Amino acid sequence: MTQQPGGPGSVAVAVTDGMPIFELAVPCGVFGTPRPDLHTPWYDFRLCNPTETATAPARQWFTTHTPYGYRELVEADTVIVPASADVRGDPPARLLDAVREAHGRGARIVSLCSGAFVLAAAGLLDGRRAATHWDHAPLLAARYPRVEVDPTVLYIDDGDILTSAGGTAGIDLCLHLLRKDLGSRVAGSVARHLVVPAHRPGGQAQYIETPVPPTETDSGLAPLLHWATERLHEPLTASLLARQAGTSVRTLVRRFHQATGTTPLQWLQAQRVARAKELLETTDQPMDRIAEQCGLGGAGNLRLHFARSVGIPPTEYRRSYRASDGGTDRRRTGSCTKVGYPSPLLRG
């Protein structure tokens, strides 16, 4: 493939019949859209059908028309295999051969979501850790026992082989590749265009139980939750919440579970971790001070609950967001704004 002098190389996406649309669109949006405003050489991008003359039908009435086939796939610097059309069936032999040949030629091989099944069938994941959508992880492990399947992480960078979980984790992995190739400034700019986080570390948990936020009519809890989110730094207890709500602890727990799917203490813990995330992203305050403002006691307690909820230590979380900041001005010393009712994290 031809490429711009000094550019990041060529990217080829393997298209197969019946492929899910979202995972096919992700690399197109990240690598296949020129960014002249960034003033940097861009990728030589190709969508590759099984043959140059084929039209590959994807799901939901979409088809791909491209003059490129798996021959160009084999010659690419980076090969991306989006989600598989059928995780229970065998991947097309032609695709497996192309992926093996590309890897043998030194290409970087990337799978998104259930595309890991193709890499596993090609033998490229034997003896390696691999990520896929949590719902597909048990089947991937059962079908390919030589693969060390990790169902908890967003993505895994194993050098020449990279795998991701489903949905937006595919965007995370593509931005991770962009950051490696062209730096944090470019990756951050593309992330802003896509309106997604500039960087989520691969080790961050891909799935965390999230209670449904209550509305104003959900058991009348909204005023209580507003009151509690203003006092996360205080030693709140279920008894104190019950007194504030004018009810018994038993009744509060029942109403809480009906409205949010969780308990008062679990909800409080989730809000405190969410508050810690915001402070880590927006201030330079030390861990002890952040823990104090969130009601998590000391730095040790903050590290314990944060890592249990998010999947990575708070120091790594802060480094990741600072690395992808690209010079954006931040609130270095001020306190954070109020966290709303939804609980984005839950220790469980």
NORUR-V111512 format. One record per backbone hydrogen bond with DSSP energy under -1.0 kcal/mol. CO is the residue of the C=O (numbers start at 1). NH is the residue of the N-H. Records with the same first field share a line. If there is no record, write none. Layout:
CO->NH ; NH
This chain:
4->7
9->44
10->78
11->46
12->80
13->48
16->19
19->59
21->25
22->26
25->29
26->30
27->31 ; 32
35->38
36->39
44->11
46->13
48->15
51->54
56->64
57->18
59->62
62->58
64->56
68->49
69->73
70->74
71->75
73->76
77->108
78->12
79->110
80->14
81->112
92->96
93->97
94->98
95->99
96->100
97->101
98->102
99->103
100->104
101->105
102->107
103->106
108->79
109->162
110->81
112->115
113->116
114->117
115->119
116->120
117->121
118->122
119->124
120->123
125->128
128->148
130->150
133->136 ; 137
136->140
137->141
138->142
139->143
140->144
144->147
146->127
147->149
148->130
152->206
154->165
156->163
158->160
160->109
161->158
162->111
163->156
165->113
166->169
167->170
168->172
169->173
170->174
171->175
172->176
173->177
174->178
175->179
176->180
177->181
178->182
179->183
183->187
184->188
185->189
186->190
187->191
188->192
189->193
190->194
191->196
201->204
202->154 ; 155
215->218
217->219
218->221
221->225
222->226
223->227
224->228
225->229
226->230
228->231
231->234
234->236
237->241
238->242
239->243
240->244
241->245
242->247
248->252
249->253
250->254
251->255
252->256
253->257
254->258
255->259
256->260
257->261
263->267
264->268
265->269
266->270
267->271
268->272
269->273
270->274
271->275
272->276
273->277
274->278
275->279
276->280
277->281
278->282
279->283
286->290
287->291
288->292
289->293
290->294
291->296
298->302
299->303
300->304
301->305
302->306
303->307
304->308
305->309
306->310
307->311
310->205
313->317
314->318
315->319
316->320
317->321
318->322
319->323
320->324
322->325
330->332
332->284
